[in-house]
């Protein structure tokens, strides 16, 4: 959802309910004094979470899944704020969320540990853990390195089985060649199949980005691999217009349709298109608010993703309490979209394509930059200015002075000068790691040229 207000640590913990005591009481039917105020604060109805059934296990999975890519950090550092993570997890579980998705690659390698610490304070049967074999780098493609990564996930998460294990980001990089190097040539896929047979993996699937040939190949092998679930990018823009956002992407309508034909449960990532469906252009926000004034802009995207019957869970990377509260309201319970709603969102998607943004989802796979650039912050600042109408096309524009100031002042506030686009040398080290296949150096150079024109006042 749109981040209008980021509450401080003290206020956050007061709303969330601190420590395991609050959530333990909620889990076992007790009602601590703070529980009522927490429920009133977020507006979600406890006990009303929408669930979907895993057809293989019969387990009820919360339609809202917690994406653990963007855990909160201690102010002024990159260290994860474990106390706030604990409070977020406690509040989520108390309100029915039971699916938590992490990876060895998230939060600069620290997400699994933080997630494990927070979840281990709850009974094991109260949550499902999803993690990934994130062996992106060629140095991790060997059997030994991939095996070490897999084993380490158990230690970091403090578990003896993993509920949902994914081959991470198949289709990235060189497509089939890279997939075979990561999972076939080293025997890792065969190993993971054996681990599923032994019960140390309860459900085996993959997350897909990029080369459609890999997706089609793995589904063609479904009789052999028996995929328990597949994770795809799905939102109301990518449903029919993925290639218009990024030419290498595939429309989610095709991806979901192929999974539904085979009865494979779908896990949804990027329901907000990297936050771009919550931080929309002002004209789009007014368009959405006019139809449903009491609902957030983000809730439309979450309702869209959750309204497909084959969807098992919809992931959201909820860093702030406001994000969690809004999503709990959307899914407790879900008000499914009508056909008219879906047509309205298709019209909204077409409107959004008039305001092209860079398809960055702030995953930070491109980081760290060897030259110190904060790549996601640069791209996200540019997108923010597009959505707010602050990317002028000419000095003759009616709002040029306001837009110029907003872009330049906001740039310096959100990205330190030594980490701005002017320092990109075009080494291309970031490009293979981007799941959205953004031509990052070209975009950085374009943004830098635009900023320089604004500084020189000669746009």
C-alpha positions in Angstrom: 0.0 0.0 0.0 1.0 3.6 -0.3 3.4 4.5 2.4 1.9 7.7 3.7 2.9 7.4 7.3 5.7 5.3 8.8 5.0 5.0 12.5 7.9 4.9 14.9 9.2 1.9 16.8 7.4 2.7 20.0 4.1 3.3 18.3 4.6 0.3 16.1 5.2 -2.1 19.0 2.3 -0.6 20.9 -0.1 -1.3 18.0 1.4 -4.7 17.1 1.5 -6.1 20.7 5.1 -6.8 21.8 6.8 -10.2 22.2 5.6 -13.7 22.1 3.3 -13.3 25.1 0.6 -11.4 23.2 0.5 -13.8 20.3 0.8 -16.9 22.4 -2.2 -15.8 24.3 -4.1 -15.2 21.1 -3.1 -18.6 19.7 -4.4 -20.4 22.8 -7.7 -18.5 23.2 -6.6 -16.0 25.9 -7.3 -12.3 25.4 -4.5 -10.1 26.6 -5.4 -6.5 27.3 -3.7 -5.2 24.2 -5.4 -7.6 21.8 -8.6 -5.6 21.4 -6.8 -2.3 20.7 -4.6 -4.0 18.1 -7.6 -5.4 16.3 -9.4 -2.1 16.4 -6.3 -0.3 15.1 -5.9 -2.4 12.0 -9.6 -2.9 11.3 -9.1 -6.6 10.5 -11.5 -9.1 11.9 -9.6 -11.8 13.8 -10.8 -15.2 12.8 -12.0 -13.9 9.4 -8.8 -14.5 7.3 -9.6 -16.1 3.9 -7.9 -19.5 3.4 -7.3 -21.7 0.4 -6.8 -25.5 0.6 -3.6 -27.2 -0.6 -5.0 -30.0 -2.7 -2.1 -32.3 -1.9 -2.0 -32.0 1.9 -5.4 -30.6 2.7 -3.8 -27.8 4.7 -5.5 -24.5 4.9 -3.1 -21.7 3.8 -3.8 -18.1 4.4 -4.6 -16.2 1.2 -2.3 -13.4 2.5 1.2 -14.7 2.5 4.1 -12.8 4.3 6.9 -12.0 1.9 10.1 -11.7 4.0 12.2 -9.8 1.4 11.9 -6.4 3.0 12.2 -6.8 6.8 12.5 -3.5 8.7 16.0 -2.4 9.5 17.5 -0.5 12.4 17.6 3.2 11.7 20.8 4.3 10.0 22.0 0.8 9.1 21.3 -2.3 7.1 20.9 -4.5 10.2 17.5 -6.1 10.5 15.4 -4.9 13.4 14.6 -8.2 15.0 12.3 -6.8 17.7 10.1 -5.3 15.0 10.3 -8.4 12.9 9.1 -10.4 15.9 6.2 -8.0 16.5 5.1 -8.1 12.8 5.2 -11.9 12.8 3.3 -12.0 16.1 0.6 -9.7 14.8 0.3 -11.5 11.4 -0.1 -14.9 13.1 -2.6 -13.6 15.6 -4.7 -12.4 12.6 -4.5 -15.7 10.7 -1.5 -15.3 8.4 0.3 -18.7 8.3 2.5 -18.6 5.1 5.9 -17.0 5.4 8.2 -16.8 2.3 11.9 -16.1 2.5 15.2 -16.9 0.7 18.9 -17.1 1.4 19.2 -14.1 -1.0 16.8 -11.8 0.8 17.9 -8.9 3.1 21.5 -9.4 2.0 21.5 -12.9 3.2 19.9 -12.3 6.6 16.2 -12.8 6.0 16.1 -16.6 6.8 17.8 -16.0 10.1 15.5 -13.2 11.2 12.4 -15.1 10.0 13.6 -18.2 11.8 14.1 -16.3 15.1 10.6 -14.8 14.9 8.7 -17.9 13.9 10.5 -20.3 16.2 8.8 -18.5 19.1 5.5 -20.1 17.9 4.3 -23.7 17.7 5.6 -25.3 14.5 2.1 -26.3 13.3 1.0 -22.6 13.3 3.0 -21.6 10.2 4.3 -22.8 6.9 7.8 -21.8 5.8 8.6 -21.3 2.2 12.2 -20.8 1.2 14.3 -21.3 -1.9 17.4 -22.7 -3.4 18.8 -19.3 -4.5 21.9 -20.5 -6.3 22.1 -17.5 -8.7 25.8 -17.0 -8.7 28.0 -19.4 -10.8 30.1 -19.9 -7.7 27.0 -21.7 -6.1 26.2 -23.9 -9.1 28.3 -26.8 -7.9 26.6 -29.6 -6.1 28.6 -28.9 -3.0 27.8 -25.2 -2.9 24.1 -25.8 -3.6 23.9 -28.5 -1.0 25.5 -26.2 1.6 23.0 -23.5 0.8 20.1 -25.9 1.2 21.4 -27.3 4.5 22.0 -23.8 5.8 18.4 -22.9 5.3 17.3 -25.5 7.9 19.8 -24.1 10.4 18.8 -20.5 9.8 15.1 -21.3 9.9 15.5 -23.6 13.0 13.4 -26.3 11.4 13.8 -30.0 10.5 11.5 -29.8 7.4 10.5 -27.1 4.9 6.9 -26.8 4.0 7.4 -25.2 0.5 10.8 -25.3 -1.2 11.3 -23.5 -4.5 13.9 -23.5 -7.3 14.4 -19.8 -7.3 14.0 -17.6 -10.3 14.1 -20.2 -13.1 14.2 -18.5 -16.5 16.6 -15.8 -15.3 19.9 -15.1 -17.0 20.6 -17.4 -20.0 17.3 -19.3 -19.6 17.6 -23.0 -20.2 21.3 -23.1 -20.1 21.4 -21.5 -16.7 18.6 -23.6 -15.4 20.4 -26.8 -16.3 23.6 -25.6 -14.8 21.9 -24.7 -11.5 19.6 -27.8 -11.1 20.2 -30.5 -13.6 23.9 -30.9 -14.3 24.8 -30.9 -10.6 22.0 -33.4 -9.8 20.3 -31.0 -7.4 16.8 -31.4 -8.8 17.0 -35.2 -8.4 18.3 -34.6 -4.8 15.4 -32.3 -4.0 12.9 -34.8 -5.3 14.4 -37.4 -3.0 14.2 -35.0 -0.1 10.5 -34.5 -0.8 10.1 -38.3 -0.8 11.8 -38.4 2.5 9.5 -35.7 4.0 12.1 -33.1 4.6 10.5 -31.1 1.8 6.7 -31.1 2.0 6.0 -29.3 -1.3 8.4 -28.7 -4.1 7.9 -26.0 -6.8 9.7 -23.2 -8.6 9.4 -19.4 -9.0 9.5 -18.2 -12.6 11.1 -15.1 -14.2 12.1 -14.3 -17.7 12.5 -17.0 -20.4 9.2 -18.6 -21.2 10.9 -21.6 -22.7 12.0 -22.7 -19.2 8.5 -22.3 -17.8 7.0 -24.4 -20.6 9.7 -27.0 -20.3 9.1 -27.5 -16.6 5.4 -27.8 -17.0 5.9 -30.3 -19.9 7.8 -32.4 -17.4 5.0 -32.1 -14.8 4.2 -35.9 -15.0 7.8 -36.5 -14.0 8.4 -33.8 -11.4 4.8 -33.5 -10.1 5.2 -29.9 -9.1 3.2 -29.1 -5.9 3.0 -25.4 -6.6 4.5 -22.7 -8.9 5.2 -19.0 -8.0 4.5 -16.4 -10.7 4.2 -12.7 -11.1 0.6 -11.7 -11.4 -1.2 -8.4 -11.1 -3.8 -6.5 -13.1 -1.2 -4.8 -15.4 0.8 -8.0 -16.1 -2.4 -10.0 -16.7 -2.6 -8.8 -20.3 0.2 -6.2 -20.7 3.4 -7.8 -19.3 5.2 -7.4 -22.6 4.3 -3.7 -22.8 6.0 -3.2 -19.4 9.0 -5.4 -20.2 9.4 -7.2 -23.6 10.9 -10.3 -22.0 8.0 -10.9 -19.7 5.0 -13.1 -20.4 1.4 -12.2 -19.7 0.2 -13.6 -16.4 -3.0 -14.7 -18.1 -1.0 -17.3 -20.0 1.1 -18.4 -16.9 -1.9 -18.8 -14.6 -3.9 -20.6 -17.4 -1.2 -23.2 -17.9 -1.0 -23.9 -14.2 -4.8 -24.1 -13.8 -5.1 -26.6 -16.7 -2.8 -28.9 -14.8 -4.3 -28.3 -11.4 -1.1 -26.8 -10.0 -1.7 -24.3 -7.2 -0.4 -20.9 -7.9 1.5 -18.7 -5.5 1.5 -15.0 -6.5 4.5 -12.6 -6.2 4.5 -9.0 -7.2 0.8 -8.3 -6.8 1.7 -4.6 -6.5 4.2 -4.8 -9.5 7.1 -3.8 -7.2 5.0 -1.2 -5.4 3.9 0.6 -8.6 0.3 -0.4 -8.1 0.2 1.3 -4.7 2.2 4.4 -5.7 0.3 5.2 -8.8 0.0 8.4 -10.7 -2.4 10.9 -9.0 -4.9 10.5 -11.9 -5.0 6.8 -11.4 -5.4 7.1 -7.6 -8.4 9.4 -8.1 -9.8 7.0 -10.7 -9.7 4.1 -8.2 -10.9 6.2 -5.2 -13.9 7.4 -7.1 -15.1 3.8 -7.5 -14.4 2.6 -4.0 -13.7 5.6 -1.7 -13.1 3.7 1.5 -10.5 1.2 0.0 -6.8 1.8 -0.4 -5.3 1.9 -3.9 -3.2 -1.2 -3.0 -6.3 -3.2 -2.0 -7.5 -3.3 -5.6 -4.4 -5.1 -6.7 -4.6 -7.6 -3.8 -8.3 -8.3 -4.5 -7.4 -8.9 -8.1 -4.7 -11.4 -7.3 -6.8 -13.2 -4.7 -9.9 -13.6 -6.8 -8.5 -16.4 -8.9 -9.6 -19.8 -7.5 -6.3 -21.5 -8.3 -4.3 -19.1 -6.2 -3.0 -20.6 -3.0 -1.6 -17.5 -1.4 -0.6 -13.9 -2.4 2.7 -12.7 -1.1 3.2 -9.2 0.2 6.5 -7.8 1.5 5.1 -5.9 4.5 7.8 -3.7 6.1 5.5 -1.4 8.0 2.6 -2.0 10.2 0.3 0.0 7.9 1.1 -2.4 5.1 0.1 -5.4 7.3 -3.0 -3.7 8.6 -4.3 -2.8 5.1 -3.7 -6.2 3.7 -5.4 -7.9 6.7 -8.4 -5.8 6.0 -8.4 -6.8 2.3 -8.3 -10.6 3.1 -10.3 -10.8 6.3 -12.4 -11.8 4.5 -11.7 -11.3 0.8 -14.3 -9.4 -1.2 -13.8 -11.1 -4.6 -13.9 -9.0 -7.7 -16.9 -9.0 -9.9 -16.7 -9.2 -13.7 -17.4 -5.4 -13.8 -14.5 -4.9 -11.3 -12.2 -6.9 -13.5 -13.2 -4.8 -16.6 -12.6 -1.6 -14.5 -9.1 -2.8 -13.6 -8.3 -3.6 -17.3 -9.3 0.0 -18.1 -7.1 1.1 -15.2 -4.2 -0.9 -16.5 -4.5 0.7 -19.9 -4.5 4.1 -18.2 -1.3 3.2 -16.3 0.5 2.4 -19.5 0.3 6.0 -20.4 2.6 6.8 -17.4 5.6 4.4 -18.1 7.8 3.7 -15.1 10.9 1.5 -14.9 9.9 -2.0 -13.8 12.0 -2.1 -10.7 10.5 -4.1 -7.8 13.2 -3.1 -5.2 14.3 -6.7 -4.8 17.9 -5.5 -4.5 19.3 -8.5 -6.4 21.4 -5.9 -8.3 23.1 -4.9 -5.1 25.7 -4.2 -3.9 27.0 -2.2 -6.8 30.8 -2.4 -7.0 30.9 1.4 -7.5 28.6 2.2 -4.6 25.5 3.2 -6.4 22.1 2.7 -4.7 20.5 1.4 -7.9 17.0 0.6 -6.5 16.7 4.0 -4.8 17.6 5.8 -8.0 15.0 3.9 -10.0 12.3 4.2 -7.4 12.8 8.0 -7.1 12.4 8.3 -10.8 9.2 6.2 -10.7 7.8 8.2 -7.8 8.3 11.4 -9.8 6.6 9.9 -12.8 3.6 8.9 -10.7 3.4 12.4 -9.1 3.7 14.2 -12.4 7.2 15.5 -11.6 9.1 14.4 -14.7 8.9 17.4 -17.0 9.2 16.9 -20.7 10.2 20.5 -21.5 11.0 23.7 -19.7 7.8 25.1 -21.3 5.6 22.7 -19.3 3.1 24.5 -17.1 4.4 23.0 -13.9 8.0 22.9 -14.9 9.4 24.8 -11.9 7.6 22.8 -9.4 8.5 19.5 -11.1 12.1 20.5 -11.4 12.4 21.3 -7.8 10.6 18.2 -6.7 12.8 15.9 -8.8 16.2 17.5 -7.8 15.4 18.0 -4.1 13.8 14.6 -3.8 16.8 13.0 -5.5 19.3 14.5 -3.1 17.2 13.5 -0.1 16.6 9.9 -1.2 20.0 9.1 -2.7 23.3 10.4 -1.4 25.3 12.2 -4.1 28.1 9.6 -4.1 25.5 6.9 -4.8 23.6 8.7 -7.6 23.4 7.7 -11.3 26.3 10.0 -12.3 28.7 7.4 -10.9 27.6 4.5 -13.1 30.4 3.4 -15.4 28.3 0.9 -17.3 30.1 -2.2 -16.0 26.9 -4.3 -16.5 27.6 -6.4 -13.4 24.0 -5.7 -12.2 22.2 -6.7 -15.4 22.3 -10.6 -15.1 20.9 -10.4 -11.6 17.7 -8.4 -12.4 14.6 -10.7 -12.5 12.8 -7.9 -14.5 15.5 -7.8 -17.1 16.0 -4.1 -16.8 18.8 -2.6 -18.8 20.1 -1.0 -15.6 23.1 1.0 -16.9 21.1 2.5 -19.8 18.3 3.6 -17.4 20.8 5.1 -15.0 22.5 7.0 -17.7 19.1 8.3 -19.0 18.2 9.4 -15.5 21.5 11.1 -15.0 21.2 13.0 -18.3 17.7 14.1 -17.2 19.0 15.3 -13.8 21.8 17.2 -15.5 19.4 19.0 -17.9 17.3 20.0 -14.9 20.4 21.3 -13.0 21.5 23.3 -16.0 17.9 24.4 -16.5 18.1 23.6 -20.2 15.5 20.8 -20.6 
